[in-house]
Amino acid sequence: GTLTVLSSPQTITFDVLANKLSTDPVFNLTATSSAGLTVSYTSSNSNIARIVNGNQVEILNPGTVVITASQAGDANYAAAVPVSQSLTVINNPAPLISIVSNKGASVSKGETANLAASGAVTYQWSNSNGILSGQNTSTLTVRPNANTTYTVTGFNQFGRSSTQSFTLEVRADFQVLNIMNVLTPNGDGKNDTWIIENIDMYPNNLVKVFDRAGKSVFEMKGYNNTWDGTFKGNVLPEGSYYYIIDFGQGIGIRKGFISIIGQ
């Protein structure tokens, strides 16, 4: 008689493949044969994802592809029924970031500008000094005292990032240097101190105030809006006083009058 040796059957276990991003690295395929034999793989579209190194997938483009696991059998085992799983590759382009300033490309020294970024889901702002703490929204409010370049890193929903920069020029034109010309030091909380708006942008300033006779009644280096119209502890008489504001060497000088009233 004839002796017939039957090959043993085998099956392939091939789990569902999770979606991948177009930027994801090579990943391993982990199908197994019940016989313990090596499984081979094919891709239905090598332009989307191709098989490399026998059991790895290299992602090339977004789209959907079918990965098939096979085992051809050997002397002891019959070929397994191939098992296929669909692989979806999601496009993950870098976000295209833009920045718009509500004040254009330049501001007067002391002026505030809003920089609005768009094109991403989350944002992180920085300047030449590093990351700006707490500035993680699309809009950044800035008040630079010198030309400054601001950079935003934008992240899409998958965490991929790109950057964009915006340089804000600062003009020392004194356009927002508003000098209060009335002082009413009566303790009512209004005009009790002499306010020079944005004087903090000129930390090397020198402020001098004189009475009508030319006598110095106030002088301060680095004025910070604290003078309350007094001289040697006493409120000065009502009247008009002459001031000289030197903003620093080579920057400029402003002269004018301030009235003390309403004692």
C-alpha angles and dihedrals in degrees: 000000000000121000111216118197111202119210114235117246122245134192134208123227111204117168125216113277118237119231115269135205122240088241096051119118128244111295136195127252113220108192115145136203120225086226092056091241123143114272121220127207140210133190124219092215120026091187089069101034130351134195115247132178090010099281107034133091123220113200115220109163142001118271141082124292135174118235113200124199117207139177117192096199130230139227091305104032133052121230114281124238105259117247122209132199129187119238119201117199113199119210112247108184120177110261115258104228127200131181126206126188121209088214098045121235097323141042136188114257107274095023121126123229133188117221112200120197124196139177101066140071100233131018142203121195128207141167134194090292093058138258114355105235116237094006099122102131130092092255125064122192112208139179106184124186093203139022105298135184115214121198126197125197111206125199127201124217091276095050098255111143144198133175139230131185135208126191118211115201116213118215118206091209098126090232093138096035097112112186116201110229099192127064121187105178098186099121097250092123094249121105090341092139131036108259122202104181115227094005086134087074088069104050093169093060123135117207123195129180126192135187123232091274091057094252116147111244099168138017130168136168111218095014113208105185096270104117110118099189095266133132118200090345097310128103110250120243118268113272147087121307130192121230136193119196116193108191094197139293111322094354104097148271130244123198132186148115134284124194123218110206144150103048 
